[in-house]
Amino acid sequence: MFDYETLRLIWWAILGVLLIGFAVMDGFDLGVGAIFRFVGRNDEERRVLLETVEPVWEGNQVWFILGGGAAFAAWPLLYAAAFSGLYLALFLVLIALILRPVGFTFRGHVDDARWRNVWDWALFVGGAAPALLFGVAFGNLLLGIPFHFDELRRPVYTAGFFNLLHPFALLAGIVSLSMLVMHGATYAALKIDRSLASRAAAVGRVGALVLIVAFVMAGFWIATGIDGHRIVSEINTAGPSNPVAKGVELIRGGWLENYRAHASLWIVPGLALAMALVTERLLNRGRYGLAFLSSALAVAGVILTAGIAMFPFLMPSSIQPGHGLTIWDASSSAKTLGIMLVAVIVFLPIVLAYTSWVFRTLRGEVTLEHVRRQSGLY
């Protein structure tokens, strides 16, 4: 079995894989929800868009559940600090996510335009709000979360919900929202009737361009206007978890230290920008299958860029930098990480196989004719 240090690194990588899996798989669901109200100009067209995600969104939520489970099992201090301090923000995300199944279920129960319009807006909120708030959360991680541990090692959060709405965090939210709009619109263009695909592709192109601009702006802000965290004391990477036993200093532009130390890592943000631009060009040419692949790579590149910048930090503290959580001092025991790694090795291939089977089974376009037949018009 792997040693404790290696297990911690492996679980950091697993958490990253699960976040990317969630953003790629459930991200296009959220993106479609954010745009369908505007791409579809009447009820039939909106139903076409919704039917591209209705059969798969529940399966895609598995990635979200796996991510939460991984955080709870591998990084219990991270789970405790995040849920105790960011409870209201996470509750709002949960409400927005609940609106999706409720909207899918109730939208078609009453044949009334006003009823469906209400649920259309609910589905829009259920797609756009989480896409925005996930980015705001990442932005706040880069800024540092205002928390510390008391004498009993309990996480204490010292700010309110509106303190999370820092301009940089909102910019990170725009990065996330535009990224998932691009991804969702690309998926929609791939799956829907050709007469609607061009509209979705146009929205996806705008999302890709906004992502490029916002991503570059965020990078410049990180380099020149945000203090990054750096461990300056000796840390035992194979020792027991103790988040208050290290020294941390703040350095302007410090989140770029890993990139400066390993120049090859610049490939990752470069990949994110390049794939977003490639997605925009492919959408313009009607190459929707390749565009979806490049969009997924862009999503992965954006998330990896943030993860590499923060390494080894998981949840930095803005008020007590030495209390910030890292992969070395916030993990479960080596035995727990080892047992959970075996579970991942067993069950992750099953999830991947099932996901592949579902998408293979549901391959093909959703057309207006299909929706009209369901409505009994043909």
Helices and strands as residue ranges (DSSP letters): H 4-39, H 43-51, H 57-74, H 76-85, H 87-106, H 113-143, E 147-149, E 155-157, G 161-164, H 167-191, H 194-225, E 227-231, E 248-252, G 254-256, H 257-261, G 263-266, H 267-285, H 288-310, E 313-315, G 321-323, E 325-326, H 334-361, H 368-374
